[in-house]
Amino acid sequence: MKKPIIIAVIGGSEVPPQTARLAEEVGREIARCGAVLVCGGMSGVMEAACKGAAEAGGLTIGILPGERREANPYVQIPIASGMGYARNVAVVKSTQAVIAIDGSYGTLTEIGYALQSGIPVIGLGTWEIAIDGKEDKNIIRAKNPEEAVDRAMELIENR
């Protein structure tokens, strides 16, 4: 039995409509590729990405900070961690690539966990990281949702 490709979508829980539209399209693209979407299961980027994936016939998993009831309405498989933000590690470690859209400090921690674990991170309007004024180029920049998902799939297939 072939294991499914799993892509995480991470980002802020409070986002403007334009960011939500990007996330929804990323979710649609993930479903189009036949991959599974995993996220933190809450609102904002997470809800929009799940909505796009679910409406396109994809599978969505939400690893929640607390209880099942916290899941957005588009999470098909809610996983209640009871771990608060420590669940960010589980979100990242459950996946083969991460797409970061916008984001707050929680998103930044997930980016850090992914990069430290050797999991590729594709950025769509997200954090830029620098050390002593020198940009860290490990976040792969995408111009649009299709490019972000295509790049994630390419990186997963070439591993």
Phi, psi and omega in degrees: 000127180281132179282144182288154171281134180238126179240130177271142170242123182236153179167179185293156179271348175232109185225155176289162182305323180297319178292320178299320178297319176300313181297319179298319179292322175300315177301317178299317181294322178298315178296319180302324180279355180081014180270164177263139178259128173240143180205186179281356171076004185261216185267189175068230180303319183298312181294317181296317179296316178298320179299311180300315181294313182297317180293338178265009177088012180272172180257134180238138178235132176242121176263103191272149179290334184229256188256161180304324184296344179284347186296143174291162187293351182258000175282121180272326178237098178274134176241111181276113184270329185065016186251006183061218182290348175299342178295344179302326177296315180297321178302310184290315185288349179273002193233167178254346176201155181235134172247117181259124180239122179057221170124158177245199182293329176298320177297319179298321178295320179296320176300314179300315178299317181297309182298320179296331181269001180077018178267126183295142178241124176253128184253134177233093181065039184244195183304147167245136185245135177224147175239120181051043177081358180259121183294133173274120187267015183286342173275118182278120184278138176237149182270337184204169182302318181298315179297320180299313182288319178300318180294318178299313180298319179297315180295321179293314183293333182268006180277000000 
